[in-house]
Amino acid sequence: MNKNILILSLTALLLLSPLTARASISEGIAATVNDSVVTVSDVQQRVALYLSGAGHAPTAAERQMVEKQALAKLIDEAIQLQEAKKLNISVSDDLVKKGFEAIARQNGMAPDEFSKQLKAAGVSIDSLYAQIRAEISWEQVVRQKLGPQVTVSERDIDMTMDKLAEQKGKHQYHVAEILLNVKNASDENNVRLKADALVKQIRGGERFSVVARDNSEAPGASAGGDMGWLQEGQMDAALEAALQKMHPGQISEPVRAGSGYHILFLREARDAGGALVEAQAASGGPVVLIKQILIPVNPKTDTNTVIEAKRQRGLALRKEIKSCDALDKRAKDFPGKGTGTLGQAYEEKLPEPLKSIVKKLKVGALSEPVQSPGGWAMLMVCSREEEKAPAAAADAAPTPDKTDEKARESIAGKLGSQRLGQMADHYLSDLRAAAFIDKRI
């Protein structure tokens, strides 16, 4: 499920600028998919959604790449919804609403606040609702159509445990991944460009787990890309070679292997003796959630006296506002575009001067007024916490006991999930191949 997190940048500190839509968006047809139509407006709204967390104005090449990705995703969603309809599967508005609320919480916002933030960025809420509906529909299709076909035998579990036992004494890696499939040769360059952009996005401060949920096509995307503990010999040689050069907390460059490009995040590692390998570099420090009040200033019309009076008002607010709840209540008195939640980011990866200001702030304390092109900005850190890796899976132990039912259940679940994900990929690929698809843009 796509859950865009709002990325903090220097411009976010100064003023949150809405995404500028194209001057004229045609309601023409972007593609026909069997008996469904994807409009140009659908594509542009999805592009706005994808770019809402970019943190910078996209280049022409980046926008073109995102437009292709948006069209491809919308075509897949049309196919998925058509298959759901054939199976008499429908998703209630209430379920879609709950999906939206979950996304809002993951962005550190209330649903209403998240809606306002998206609208300010030029994003149609209906576009996100449509994506959520399609993804829930497809999950139900896969569960109904393919779920009964997935079997994991006791022999499968025994063989997996035997393999783990044989690998005792080898290095182990707790890995998360983002997978971008290359569906055909003509997509190779675009997929690589997207992979490079995602690496840049993560290194710029966005959380790996969020980017994975938004973009990865691997079975573990909904879990933030987490693959659990893997041992030498369990991975593609190219992926293993990349991991061997990494330290805990690092992410890889895009690695071409199997069906596409992989971006790896090495959460933890164990040496051959089973001891945890220490990280050599911080992953970005604690994750902070930042909110802001902006007192607008117009240098063309406001005199120096007025500008100073507004600064004094900002200083007075520091005495009044002592918590994020208090900030939220007072925010309604400052309805400008710069007031509200800026988003979450790694504290160490914030751009200057934002990082210097944020690091000095205690949670719930309002900063002194900071001058910006939009006016006087007062920042508040609403939470500051280390990003925790998911709990290690039961098969993280070097030599699982075959009589341990909990370990067997964990391995069975993982094998079943992997097989279901692979079957779902083939299923969609077959549906795509059989569909009548006419792209107009």
SETIMI-956651 format. One record per residue: residue in three letters; x, y, z of N, C-alpha, C, O, CB in turn. Coordinates in steps of 0.05 Angstrom, whole numbers, plus 5000, padded with zeros to 4 digits. Last residue first. Glycine has a CB too. Layout:
% residues N
ALAXYZXYZXYZXYZXYZ;...
***
This chain:
% residues 441
ILE498651554515500751754522503351614528505351744535499851934546;ARG495451134504495151364487497251584493497651764477492351494490;LYS495450434503496550674515496350904495497150874471499450624524;ASP491349924510491950124489492850384502491250534512489450174470;ILE490749254522491749514533492549694510494249624494494149464553;PHE487248714537487548904515488249174527486649294541484848924498;ALA490648174573488848414572489348574546491548564534489348594595;ALA494247784578491747714565490047954560488047944545490247504580;ALA498348014607498947924580496447864564496347904540500647664581;ARG495748114655496748334640497248254611496548404592499348444652;LEU494947594673492647764668493448004650491948084632491447864694;ASP500347444680498647294661496147464653495447484630497747024672;SER501847794721503247794695501647664673501447754651506047654698;LEU498547624762498147894750499547914723498448044705499248104769;TYR500847114769497947144763497447414750496147424729496247124790;HIS505947214784505447074759502547114750502047134726506146774763;ASP504947474833506447614812505947484785505447624765509447614818;ALA502447064861500947314855502347464833500947574815500747484881;MET506546704867504246624851502646874843501646884821502446434867;GLN509946994901510846914874508546844856508446914832512846674876;GLY506647034946507647274932508547214904507947364885509847404948;LEU506146494960503746654952504546904937503246974918502046724977;ARG511446374973510146234951507646394941507246404917509345954959;GLN512246715018513946734994512646614970512646724948516646604999;SER508346515053508246795044509846835018509046975000509146985065;GLY510245995061507646035049507346315038506346355016505445995070;LEU515146095087515045955061512446005046512446045022515545655065;LYS513246355133514946495115514946365087514946505067517746515126;GLY510145945157508946205149510546355129509546475110508446375174;ALA514045565166511845505148510445765138509745785115509745325162;ILE517245845203518345765177516145705157516345785133520245525180;SER513545875245514746115233515846055205515346215187516946225252;GLU512545345257510345505247511445765234510345855213508545585271;ARG517645195274516545065251514245235239514045265215515544785258;ALA518145505320520045545298518945425273519145545251522745425305;LYS513945265350513845555344515745615320514945775303514645715369;GLU515644745356513344795340513145095332512145165310510844715355;ASP521444435355520444695365518144775347518544865324522744915365;THR523944005334521643955351520344205361518244195375522443775374;LYS528344205308526144095291523644035308521444015297526943845277;ASP531144805328530544535336528044435320526044575319530044515367;PRO535645195289532945155300532544855306533344685290530845265282;THR541245475294540545195290537845145303537745045326542745005302;PRO541346045298543145905279542245615274542445525251545845905290;ALA535146405297537046235311538746075292537745985272535546045331;ALA531446625264533946765267536046595281538446645279533547035281;ASP526446415260528546265247531246405247533146335233527846205218;ALA523146775284523846545299526146385287527646245300521546355303;ALA525647435268523847215264524846975280527146965289523647145235;ALA526448015309527647795293525647565292524347495311530247705305;ALA522048565303523148345319524148125301522948055281521048235339;PRO524149105260522148905269523548685285525948625281520748785244;ALA528049635289527749425269525549235279525249195303530449275264;LYS526050285305526650015314526149815291524249835277524849945338;GLU528750905304527250725288528050445296530350365293527650775257;GLU528451285364530051125346528150945330526250835341532050955362;GLU524851905367525251635375526951485355526851545331522651485379;ARG521252435384524052375376524652095386524852045410526052595389;SER515852885369516852615378519752585368520452685347515052385368;CYS515453415358513253285372513952995381512652895399510753275355;VAL518953995358519353705355517253565372517153595396522253615364;MET517154585326516854425350517354135342516254035322514054455363;LEU518655265304518654975300518354825327519154925348521254885287;MET516255825273516855705300516555405297514355315290515055825322;ALA518056325227517256045231518155955259520456005267518555865210;TRP515856905197517256805221516256525227513856475232516756995246;GLY515956855125515356985150516956885173519156775169512356965156;GLY517656645077514756665082514056805107511756885111513656385084;PRO523256665079521856825059518856845064517657045056522356705031;SER524556705151524456555126523056735105521856935112522956285129;GLN527256695216526456855193526656685167528556535163528257105190;VAL524456385270526556365250525656505225523556455215527256055244;PRO523056485338522256545311524756535292526856655298520956815309;GLU525155915378524956205374524156255345524556075328527656345381;SER520955325383523455465377522955765377520755865376524655375351;LEU517554995436517455155411519955315407521055435426514955345412;ALA517754335459518654605462518654755436519454645415521554615474;GLY516553805450514453975461515254255466513654415476513553855487;VAL523053565462520353495452518353675466518253695491519753195458;LYS527854095454526753865469523953815458522653985447526653925500;LEU532354295404529654305415529054055431529553825422527654345393;LYS537154235379537254375405534454375419534254445442538054665400;LYS535953985332537553835352537553965379537853835399540353795342;VAL533254395303531754165313533354015335532153945355531153965291;ILE537554735288535254835304533854605318533354615342533254985286;SER540854415258541954545282539654645300539954625325543654785274;LYS537354255216538454055235539354195260538854095282540753905222;LEU536354735187534254595201535254405222534254395244532454445182;PRO539855015156540255035185538054885201538054905226540155325193;GLU541854345137542354585153540854815140540554825116545454645155;PRO537353785131539153985120539654215139537954265156538054095093;LEU537553175168536253425162538253625150540553625158534853545187;LYS540052725186540052775157538553025148538153075125538952535143;GLU539452675240542152725230542152795200544152905190543852485236;GLU533852555243534952815253537652875241538153105234535052805284;TYR529952315191532252255209533452525217534052695200534352075195;ALA523152545194525652505180527752425201527352465225526552765166;GLN516352735180518352585196520852555180520852545155517252305204;GLY512853385176513353095169515452975188516153095208514253075141;LEU510353865186512353855164512953565157513453505133514853995173;THR503854055202505853845205507753845181506853825158504553565208;GLY503054775205502154495205504354305209506554375218500654435179;THR503855325162503155235188502054945187500454875169501055415201;GLY504555515111506955415125506355305152508155195165508955635127;LYS499755715092500755465081503155345096503655105095501355495052;GLY496056015148497756015124498755745116498655555132500056205128;PRO492856065194492055875173493755875147492955765127489255935165;PHE493356125254495456195234494956005209496455815205498356155246;ASP489555945287489856235286491956325265492256565260490756345314;LYS490255405285487955515271488055815269486855935252485355425284;ALA494355295321494955315292492755435276493255555255495555035281;ARG492855225372493455495364493855525334493755745323495855605379;LYS492254665373489854835379490355125369488555255359489354835409;ASP497354495361495154425343492754615347491454695328494354135346;LEU500054675407500754785380498454735361497754915346503354665370;ALA497854345445497354635447497954775420496554955412499054765470;ASP499853865428496953905429496254205430494454295416495753755454;CYS505253955436504253925408501253965407500154065388505053665396;SER506554465486506154185477505154185448504254395438504254035495;LYS506554985500508454815514508154515506509454345518508054835544;ILE505355635485505155365473507355185485509755235480505455385442;GLU506556105513503855995513503755705505502155555516502056165495;LYS511756235505510856215532508156085534507455975555510856495545;ARG511956265450513656065463512856025492513155805504516656145462;LEU508956695436507756435433509356215447508256015456507556365403;ALA512457115442510357075463509156805461508256685481508257295459;LEU515457055396516757005422514756965444515156805462518557245429;GLY511557205359512656935359513956865385513756645395514556895336;ARG511057735372508657565376509657265376508557105392506557605353;GLN515957915356515357915385512957745391512757615412514858205394;ARG515257865301517257705315516757685345516957475357520057815309;LYS511358255294510657975288512657785301511957565310510457925258;ALA514358705305512058635322511158345318510358215337509658825315;GLU517958695262518958645289516658575308516958415327520458895300;ILE514358815221515858565220516958495248516858265257518158575200;VAL512759325236510759105235512158835236511258655250509059135210;THR517559605231516159595257514159365258513959225278514759865262;ASN518659555177520459425196519159405224519659205238523059575199;THR512259425144514559595153516259445172515559235182513459865165;ASP509859035092510259055121512659235127514859195116510558785134;THR510159005036508159175048508559225078507759425089505459055044;LYS514558695023513758915005511859105018511759345011512658804980;PRO514958285059517058495060516358735043517458955047519658385052;ASN510258005096510558095068512458325068511758555075507758175057;VAL509757435135510957695133511157765103512157605087513757715147;PRO505956985177506757095150507857385152506957545168504257095132;ILE508256545221507056815221507856955195510157025192507856985247;LEU507355865226508656075210506956335212504556335206508855995180;ILE509055315264507155545261508655755246510955825252506155655289;GLN510054615256510954895253508555085253506355015244512554935227;LYS513053975274510754155267511654445268513754505279508354105285;ILE516253355263516453645267513953785258512853735236518853755252;LEU518952795289516552895277516353195284516353265307513952745287;VAL525052435278523552655291521052725275521152725250525352905295;VAL528851885294526851995275525252205290524152145311525051765263;PRO535851905312533051875317531251985295532052165281532351995344;GLY540751725260539951825286536951785291535651635276540652115289;GLY542451505215541151765212540151875238538852085239538851735193;SER545251055225543451055203542051315198540551345179541450835206;ALA552251125240549451155248547751165223548551265202549051415265;ALA557050625226556050895221553050905229551650715224556450975191;GLN558150125240560450315239559550595234561050785237562450225218;ALA555049675284554749865262557150055263557950145285552050015263;GLU557749035301557049315308556949485283558449455264559149425328;VAL554848415295556848595284555948875290553648955285557248555253;LEU553647915344552648145328554948325319556848375335550648305344;ALA556247255336556247505350555247735332555747735308559047575361;GLY556746775309554046845319553947105334551847185344553146625337;GLY561346675283561146575311558446635323557946545346563346685328;ALA560946945236560846645235560546525263559646305266563346535222;ASP556847515256559147385244558947085246556946975256561747485258;ARG550747815238552247645257554647525242554447455218550347415268;ALA547448455232549048235220550348075243551048185264551148345200;GLU541848875215543648745234545248535220544448445198542148635259;ARG539949135168539149225195541149125216542049285233536349115202;LEU541449345108542549155128541949255156543249435166545649115124;PHE537549405055538049545080538949335100537349155108535449705091;LEU538049434984538149285009538749465033540349655031540349065007;ILE534449434927535749614945535749474972533549414982534349904946;HIS534549124863534149094892535749314907538049374900535148814902;TYR531449064801533449204817532649184847530349224854533649504809;GLY529548414774529648714773531948824791533948694795527048834782;SER529347864778527347994761527648304760526048434745524747934771;GLY536147764789533547634786531747794767532447854745532247594812;ALA539148404799539148114804536348004800534448144806540148054833;ARG542648964809541148824788541348524793543548414791542148904759;VAL542049404862543449164853541649014833539348954839544148974877;PRO543050074881541349874867542949644856545049684844539750014844;GLU547150094940546350204914544550004901544449774910548950274896;SER544549955006546149904983545450084960543250204960545949614974;ILE545050245071543450145048545250125024547250265022540950335043;GLN546950105139547450205113545450095093544249885097550250145104;GLY546149845187545250125185545550245157544550465152546650295205;PRO551949445186549249485196548549785196550149955203548949385224;HIS555649505124555549495154552749545163551249675149557549705166;MET557549135064555949335080556349295110557149085119553049305073;LYS559648745034561149005034559749205053560849425056561349115006;GLN555948345036558648295048560248545050562148555066560148085031;LEU551748535005551548525035554248495048554748605070549648305043;ALA553648444953553148714962553048724993554248905005550548824951;ALA553847884952556348034948556048324958557848434970557248034919;GLU548447774956550247694978552947854976554047934996550847394977;LEU546647954907545748084932547548024955548048194972542847984938;ALA549347604872549847894870548948044895550248234904548348014846;ALA547347104887550247164891550747464890552447564905551847024870;ASP541347084924542647114899545547204903546047364921541147314880;MET541646724987540946944970542346924943544146764939541747214983;GLN543446335020540546355017539746564997537346584990539246405043;GLY548846375028547946155011544946165006543946014990548645895023;GLU548746615093550246575069549146335054548646125065553246545075;GLN541946745116544746645119546146625092544846615071544746385134;LEU537447225143538347055120541246975125542747125137538047205093;TRP531947435181534847365180535347165158533946975154535647235207;GLY527247865147528147695169531147645167532547785153526547435170;MET525748215109526047945100526947755122527247515118528147935078;ASP521748805104523348625121523348335111521248225106522348635149;GLY518849175077520949045062522548845078524548735068522849255052;GLY514549335108516849515106519249395092521549495095517649615133;ALA510748965100512148955126514649135125516449095141513048665132;SER509249025048507349115069508649115097507649255115504848945069;ALA513448765021513149055020511449155042512049365054512049134993;GLY514748225015514848345042514448645043515148765063517448275054;PRO514648104960512448004978512348145005510248165017512647714981;ALA516448694923517148444936514848364954513348534963519848464952;GLU516049184902514348984890514948704901514148504890514648984859;SER516149814937517249544931515149354920512749364927518349424957;ASN513650314949514750254922515449964916515449884893517150424919;ASP511650385001510650544979511350434951509750464932511650824981;ARG514550045033511650005031510450155007508550064995510250095057;ALA519650285024519150005016516149955013515249844993520349805036;VAL519050785048519550765019518950485009517950454987522450845014;VAL518350605101516150755087516550745057514650695042516151045097;SER523150365113520750205115518450345100516750205088519950155144;PHE526850785109526950565090524250415090523250355068529250375096;ARG524951455116525251195128525050975107523250975090523251155150;GLU528751995087526251845090526751565100528851445094524751825063;GLY533752245082532352255107529852095110528852055132531652535113;GLY536852175039536152445045534552475070533852695079534652565022;ARG537151645032539551765044539052065050540552185066541851745024;ILE532051595008532551475034535051605048534951665071533051175032;GLN532951864960530751944978531251845006530951985025528051844967;LYS536951574936537451854943535451954964536052104982537352034918;VAL534151104928536551104945537151384954537751434978538950984930;LEU530351294891529451194918531851184937531551254961528250924915;ALA533451414847531951634860531151544888531151704907529451714844;ASP535250914832537251114841535851344857536851434877538751234817;ALA530350694817531850574840533950774850534250804875533250314831;LYS529151004773527351014797528850914821528651024843524750864792;LEU533250854739533051134748531351164773531951314791531951304725;ARG531950314732534450384745534350674755535350734777536850344726;VAL527150384704527050254731529650314746529550364770526749944728;ASN529050614657527150764675527050644703526950794723524350764663;ASN532250204636533450464643531650614663532650734682533950634619;GLU528449774628530849754643531950014653532550044677533049614627;ASP524149764595523749894621526349914637526450044658521649754637;SER525449464551525149754547524849904573525250154573522749804529;ALA525248944570527849064565527649374562529449514570529148954540;ASN520248894622521248834595523749004591524349184606519148894573;LYS519948944677517948764663518848704635518148494624515248904663;VAL523548934731523949014703522148834686522848604681527049014694;ASN521449104796521548914774521949054748520849264743519048744773;LEU524549294852523249414829523549234805525849194795524449704823;LEU524549194920524849064894523249214873520849264877524048764895;ILE527949314978526049434960526649304933528849304923526249754959;GLU528848965041529449015012527149174999524849165008529948764997;ALA532648815099530148915087530848985058533149055052528949165103;VAL535848305138535648475114532848575109530948425114536748325090;HIS540648065176537848145179537348375159538348595162537248245209;TYR544947545161544247825155541247865160539647715150545047905126;GLN550647155180547747195178547147485175548547655187546347075203;HIS555946715161554946985167551946995163550746855146556347195150;LYS556146045189556346245167555246515176553846525196554846135142;GLY555145695229557845795227558245995204560446095201559745565224;LYS550545305194551545385219554445475217556045335204551245165241;GLN548245095149549545355146550545465173551445695174547645555134;GLU545744645164548144615148549744875146552144875142547444515120;ALA541244865188543244725205545844695190547944715202542144455213;LEU538545055144539445245164541645125181543645245189537145345181;LYS537344575120539044765105540244965125542545035123537444905083;ASP533844345157536444215151538344405138540744405143535943965133;MET529744715153531244695178533844555174535944635186529544545199;THR527944595101528944865107530544865133532644995134526545055110;MET526444065108528644125089529744405095532144445093527644105060;ASP522144125144524543975152526944045134529144075144524043665150;ILE518544405111519644535136522144395145524144525152517544515158;ASP517644025072518644295064519944425089522144535087516444475053;ARG515343625103517943575090519243835082521643875084517543395065;GLU510543845116512443795137515243755126517243825138511543565155;SER508944325063508944065076510844045099512644215102509543845056;VAL504844815046507444775057507444515073506044495093508345025075;THR501145074992501544865011504444855020506244895004500644585000;VAL496445464960499045474974499145254995497545245013499545744987;GLN491345464942493345314926496045294940497745144932493645434899;PRO488345814973487945524976489945344961490245114967485145444966;GLY490446314952490946224979490545924982492345784994489146364998;LEU488446464902491046324904491546194931493046004933493246504897;LYS483346684909483946524885486446344889486546114881484446704861;GLN483346944959481146764951481946574929481346344930478746934942;ARG488147244960487447064983485346854974485546624981486447225007;VAL487747534913489947344917489247144939489846904936492547494923;VAL483147844924483247664901485347444905484847204901483747814875;GLN484948134968482747944972482547744949481947514952480148094975;GLU488948434944489648254967487448044971488047814976490048424992;TRP485748724908487648524898488548334920488848094915490148664886;SER482949054943481448864925483348644916482648404916480349014901;ILE487049354965485549174982484048964966483948734973483549335000;GLU488549624918490449444931489149254951489849024953492549614946;ALA484049914904485149714885486949524900486849284894486649864863;ARG483450244949481350064942482449834923481749604927479050204928;ILE488150554946487650384969485650164963485949934969486750544994;GLN487250824898489550644900489150454924489650214921492150804904;ALA482751134912482550934890484850734891484450494886482651084863;TYR484851454953482651264959482551044937482150814943479951404962;LEU488251764922489451584942487351374950488051134953490351734967;SER484452034891486551874878487851674897488351444890488752064866;ASP481452304928480152084913482251914900481851674897478152194893;ILE484652714943484252504962483052254948483652034955482452594985;SER489252994899486452924902486252684922487652484918485152854875;VAL494253454915493553174912490553124917489553214937495252994931;GLY496553944925495353904899494453614894494053544871497153994878;ALA498354014975500353934956499153884928500553784910501853684966;ALA493654115002495554334999497654274979498754464966496754415026;LYS491753595003490353794986492154034981492154144960487753884999;LEU495253375041495253275013493953474994494953524972493753005011;GLN493853665086496553675076496753585047498153705031498453495093;LYS488553515093489153795087491953825075492453985057488953975113;SER489252975105487653055082488353345074488753405050484653035088;PHE492053015153493352895130491952965104493253025084493452585133;GLU488053235185490553385181491953275156493053435140492353375205;ASP484452815186483653075175486053245168486153375148481853225195;PRO487552395210486552375183485852635171486452695147484152195182;ALA493452635244490652555245489652555216490752695199488952755263;MET500152385233498052585232495252465237494852225234498052725204;GLY504552055222504552225247502352435247502752635260507152355250;ASN504251725181505551975175505452165199506152395197504152105151;GLN501451315203504251255196505751515189508251515190504451055174;ARG496451565204497851515229500851465224502551545240496651275244;ALA495251565149495551815163497151775189498951935195492751945170;ILE494751015140496851165126497351425141499651505145496151225097;ALA490150915170492650785177495050925165497150955177492650495168;GLU486351205143487051295170489651165179491251285193484851215189;PHE486150915095487051185095487951275122489951415125484851375083;GLY483850435116486550435103487750715102490150745107486350315075;LYS478950635132480850535152483650515141485550565155479950255163;LYS476850745081477250965100479250875122480951035130474551055113;VAL476350235061478150425048478850655067481150735068476950535022;LEU472450045095475049915095477150095082479450105091474949645080;ASP468150375082469250385109472050255110473750355125467350235128;ASP466950235030468150505035469350515063471350655067465950715032;SER468849545016467049755027468550015031470950025034465949665054;VAL470149214958471349324982469649554991469049744976474349424976;SER468248594929467948884931469148974957469048834977464948974928;ILE468148064885469548184908469148484907469748604887472548104908;ASN466547734843464547854861465747954887464547944908462347644867;LEU470447594808470147414831468147524852467947414874472847384844;LYS470148014773469447744763468947554786467347374784471747644745;LYS472248424806469348424798468448154788466248064794468948644776;ALA477548274808475948274833472948264826471448124839476648514850;GLU478948374756479048104765477448074791476047874795481948014770;GLN478448924755476748764737476648474746474548344745477848784708;LEU482349074792479549124798477648964781475548874790478949424796;GLN486948914762486348794788483448834796482148644806488148914810;ILE486649264718486548964714485748824740484148644740489248864704;ALA487249754744484749694728484449394724482249294726484949844701;GLU492349684766490049704784487449654769485649534780489949984797;ASP495449684719495349444736492849454754491549254758497849424752;ILE494450214704493649994686493449734702491449584699495649964662;LEU496750484746493950514741492850294723490550204727493350794730;LYS502150344738500750264763497750284759496350104768501650444786;ALA503150584688503450294691501950194716500649984715506450214693;LEU502451124703500651004683500750694685498750564684501551084654;ALA506551194740503751234748501851094728499950974737503151534750;GLN511051104708510550924730507650944739506350744745512450994754;LYS510651534673510551264663509851064684508350874680513251194650;GLU511151954710508651934694508451654683506251534683508652134672;VAL516251884728514051844747511451804732509751654740513952074767;MET519152024682519451754693517051694711515951474710522151734708;GLN517652564677516952374656517052084666515351924659518752414632;ARG519952764724517052774721516152574699514152434703516053054714;GLU525352694712524152554735521152544732519952344738524952694761;ALA525953034668526452744664525152584687524052364683529452684663;ALA524853524691523153424669523453124666521452984661523753574642;THR525453474762526453544736524553434715522853274721529353434731;PRO521153684816522353474799523353594773522353784762520253264793;ALA522954044873521554054847522753854828525253864824521654344835;HIS523053644933524253834914522653834888521153644883527253754908;GLY520353284964522053474977523553674959525053844968524153324993;ALA516852874951519552884938521453074952523853034951519252964909;GLY511752754965513752724985516552754975518552684988513552464998;SER508652834920508053004943510152974965510353154982505352924954;LEU509352514877511352724880510952884906512553054912511352904856;TYR505052164880507752054882509852274888511752224902508451914857;LEU500752534873500952374897503852274901504952294923499052144896;ALA501852724821501852914844502152764870503552854888499353084844;VAL500952244794503652364794503952564817505952564831504152514767;ARG495552194802497351994814500252094815501652044833497151734799;GLN493752624772493252624801495052414815495952464837490252554806;GLN495452464721496652704733496152714763497852804779495552964720;VAL492352014713495251994713496452234728498252194744496351974684;ASP487152224713487852014733490952004736491951984758486751734723;SER487552564669487252684696487952474717489152544737484352784700;VAL487652204629490052364633489952484661491952514674490352574611;THR484351584651484451854639487151994644488651914662482152024650;VAL483250944633484951104650485251374637486251394614487750974655;VAL477650524628479050754617480750884639479750924661477150954604;SER475749844612476150064630477850284617479250234597477549974656;ASP475449374584473149554582473349794601471349934606470549404588;ASN482049354572479649194567477349394565477249554546479148984590;VAL483949954582484749694593482249524592480549534610485949724622;THR486650524550484350344554485350074563487349974552482550334528;ALA489651134571489850854564487150724567485550804583491950704580;ALA488351664573491251594574491651304565493651234554492351634602;ILE483752084543484351814551487351764550488651814530482851614532;GLY482752754570483052554549483752284560484252254584485052634529;GLU482253194600480752964609480752744588479052564588477753044615;SER488353544611486253444593484853214606485953064621487453364567;ILE490054084648490053794649487653684632485353744638489853684678;SER493954634645491554514634491854214634493654104622491054624606;ALA498354734677496454954672493854844661491654944667497555154652;ARG499754244727499954354700497754554694495554534705499954124679;ALA500554474795499354294775499854414748500454654745496354254780;THR505354514843504054664821503054474800504654324787505954874809;LEU504554324908505454234882503954384861501454394861505153924879;PRO505254854956503654654942504854574916506154744903500854754938;SER510654915001509455014976507754794964508754574961511555114957;LEU511955085064510954855049509554955024507355075027509154675066;LEU517655445080514855465072514155215057515555145038514355715056;LEU522355325110521655595103518655625097517355805106523355685080;LEU522454775116522854945140521755225134520455345150525854965148;ALA522054605065519854545083520054715108518054785119519954245090;THR526854765043524454905035522154845053520355015056523754845006;LEU530054375065530454645073528054815066527254985082533054765061;SER525553835079527753945065528054235075526454325091527353935033;LEU522353235096523253495104525553585088527453435083523953505134;ILE517052885065519952915069520553205076519553385065521552825045;LEU511552545086512452805077515352845084516052845108510653025089;ILE510451905058511152065081512152325071513452335050513351915099;ASN505451525026507551725023508051885049506051985061506951925001;LYS504150935018503751105041505851325041507851295056503750945068;ASN500950424982502650664980502050855003499750925007502250794953;MET501749765000500050005000501850255000503750275015498150005024;
***
